[in-house]
Amino acid sequence: MKILVEVASKDISRYIGKCDAILLGIDKFSVMNSVTFHVDEIKDIVSTYSDMEFFVKMDKNIFNDEIEEVKKILQQLNTINIQGVFFYDLAVLELKKELSLSIDFVWSQTHMVTNYRTCDYYYQQGVRYALLSKEITLEEILDIARNSSIKTIVEVVSLPSVGYSRRKLVHNYYEDLGESGSSTLSVLEKITNKKYLVKEEKEGTGFLLDEVLNGTSVISSLYQAGCSYVLFREEGISNFLGLLSDAKKYMDGGCLDSSYVEKYKKLGDSTGFFFKKTIYKVKK
């Protein structure tokens, strides 16, 4: 099992030796990024750090007037030694087939990636990786890892995203008030009493739960089940590089050092849905 990091800095050198793979958001065609990279930058980075694995995010909805540009980017990425492209819009998968690209793809449709049968369907369509949904339990994740042909990626440490809108919601909020403000809001959801970060960017508006998802305690189970990658997202995580270094040592040692999990209880007790089933009930 390997560590995949979604970076929050363009200084790639700071991650070298602390992880196995790096996820780069591509300009204009990825969402919820701290930083993004032009294709030419990605080429230079991959060439400079040839011992690292790299994935690229192309995880936004694609519009008709963007298709030709997407084609050109995919063709350029196909010439670079990267592990795969994260996709959300199925148009990107269709373009892979249309252009006969050899590059591997990562199914990254947030709340949709929930079972091994659908993962295997996408595997039959030429998709080799899947970023599993954050809304399923550890038991369900292990079921997919053990039974699907697809290589699984599980997000274990992050400020988890909970939603995304194409609309400019923060701008509209301030405009409605007749005020000016920043592109980020902190809001309190009254029913759960939880805080959320609302971040507007060029492509739309994203919502992040303002508490750290601490999945350090499940890494050992994922390792034993043969999960391919665990994903650490840097944004909002303090002492991130120290966490990475410790996680790398922990996994290189076969996930046998219990002191690692004890140490990172300091990240908090929010384990998302790893141990909590989602149950839908009809309201009478």
N, C-alpha and C positions, 0 to 999 in steps of 0.2 A: 504494500500500500504506500502511496506517495502523497506528499503535501503539495497542494496547489494553492497559490496565493493570488488574490485579486489586489493589486497594488494601489497605493494612494500617493505614490511619488514617481517621478520620471527618472529618478536615480536608481537604476536597476541594480547597481553594484551593491547596494545595501542589503539585498535579499540573497545574494550569492552565498552558498554554503549553508543557508538556513532553511531551504526548501528544495523541492525537486522540480517544480513547474510554476510558471507565472502566467496569469491571465491578464491580457491587455485589452482595454476597451478601444474600439476603433472610432475615429472621428465621424460624427454625423449619424452613425448607424448602430450605436449602442446606447444603453440607458443606465441611469443610476451609477455614474462613475465619479470618482474623485478626480481622475485625470484621464485623458484620452490620447490616442496616438494616431498619427498619419501613417499610411501604408509604408512610406519611405522610412519613417522612424522605426517601424516594426522590422523592416528589412535590416537596418543597421544594428538594432538590438539583437536580433537572432544571430546575425553574423558575428557580433562581438562576443556573445555568451553562448557559444556553440555547444557547450556541455549541458546547458539547461534545456528543459522542455518548455515550449510556449503554446498557449492557447489564445485565441482571439475572440472577442465578443462582437457578434453582429445580431443583437437581440432586440431589435425594435420592429414595429410594424413597418412594412415597406409599401410605399405608394407607387402608383403607376409611373409617375415622372421620375422616380428614383431607380427604376429597374436597370437602365443602361449603365448607370454609375456603379450599381451593385455588381453587375456582370464584370466590369473592368476590375473592381477591387478583388472579387473572388478569383479571377484569372491571375492577378498579381500574387495573391496569397497562395495560390496553387504552386507557385514557383519557389516558395520559401519553405524551409524545413520547420514547419510547425506541426503540433500534434493534432489540432482540430479547431473548428470554428463553432462557437456556441450560436445556435439559431433559435429564434422564436417564431418568425413568420414562415409558413410553409412554402412561400414563394422562393425562399432561399434554398430550400431542399430541392425544389423543382429546377432551379437554375443549376444546381450541382449536377443533376441528371442531364439537363439540356446541354451543358457545356462539357460533359464527360470529365468532370474534375476528379482527380485522384485523392484530393485532400479529405481527411476524415471530418465528420461533423458530430456535434454534441446537441442532443435534443434538450432544449432549455425552455420549456413552456410552463415555467413556474408551477402553478397549481394542478397541472394536467399529468405530471409524471408520477403516477401513483401505483402502478402494478406491473408485474413482469410480463404479462401477455402483451400489453401495449408496447412495452419496451422491446419485446422480441419482434413485434410488427415493424417498428422503426428500424430494427437491426436488419430485417429482410429488405428494407428500402435503402440500405447502404449506410445507415447511421451507426457508428461504433461506440458512442458514449451517451450517457444520459445523466443530467443533473437532476437528482430526485427532488420531489416536492418537499417543502419544509412543513407541510401540513399532515404528514403521515408519521406513524409511530416507528420507533426503533425496530420493533418486531416486523412491521411491514417492510421496512428498509432491508432488513436481513433476508427476508423472504425473496425480495427482488434480486439482491446480490447473489444469493445461492442458486436461483432458478432461471435467471435470464442470461442469454448469451452476451448481452450488452455490458460494457464496462461502466460501472457505477461511480458517480461523484456525489458526495454528501457534504452539505454545508454544516460545519460544526462550530465555528466561532465567527460572529458577525453582529452588526446591528441589522436584524432581519428586515428585508423589505416585505411589505404587506399589501401593496397596491401601486398601480401606476395609471396615470391618465394622460392622454394626448393634449388635454387642455392646459392652459396657463393659469392654474387655479390661484396661485399666490398673487400674481399680477392682477387677476380679476378681483380678488379679495380687497386689495389695497385701492384699486380703481373704484370699487363700489363705495368704499369709505371716503373717497376723495383725498387719499393720503398716498405718500410714497413710502416704500419700505424695502427691506432686503429680499433676497430670493428664497429665504428659509424662514419657516415658522415653527414654533413649538406649540403643540395643541394638547389639551387634556380631553380624553374620551371619557365622558361622564359615567357610562354604565360600568366599565371595567376599572375606571380610575387610573388608566395607564396613559403615559405621555408618548406622543408620536412626533417625529420630525417630518415636516412637509418641505420638500426641496424641489424648487422649480429649476429646470434646465432648458436648453434650447429645444429639446425634443418633446418636453412635456413636464409633468409633475409626479414625483414619487413620494411614497409614504414609508417611513422607517419606524419600527418600534424603538423607542428611546431607552432600550435596556439590552445588555449584551446577551446574545444567545451563547450559553456556555455548554458546549457539547464535549468538553474534554473527557468526561466520564464514559462516553460511549465509544471513544476511539478504539479501545481494546476489542470491543465486540465487532466493530466494523473490520478491524484488522483480521480477526479470526474468521470472519465470513468471506474474506477475499474481496472486499471493496477495493476499487482501483485507486481512488483519490479521496482525500478529505480536503474540503475547501475552507480556507481562512480568508475572510474579507477584512482588510486593514482598517478601513474608515471607522473612526470612533473608538478604536481599541487602544488603551494605554499600554505602554511597554510592549508593543507588538513584536518587535524584533527579538526581545528576550523570550516571549512566548513561543515564537517560531523555533528558536534555537533549542529550547527545552523539548518541544514537540518532536523535532527531528531526532534528538537523542533518544527520546522515549520510543519512537517507532523503530529506529534502527536497532534498538535493544529488544525488539519483539514485544513491546508494550507490557513489560513485566515489572516495571518500576512504579509501585503504587504511590510513591512520594510525589510523582508528577501530578496526578489527579488531586491529591491533597493540596499541593501548592496552588493550583489554579482554581480552587474553590473561591478564591478571592475575586474571580470574574463575576461571581454572583450565582444565584440559584435558579436562574431562568433557563430551563432546558427545553423550551418550546413545546413541540408536540412529541418529542421522543418517548415520553412516558404518559402521554395524555391523548386518548382517542377523541376524535371528532364525532359527535353523535347528533344527528339531525332529528328533531322532533316536530310533529305537527302541532302548532299552537291552536288550542280550542277557544 
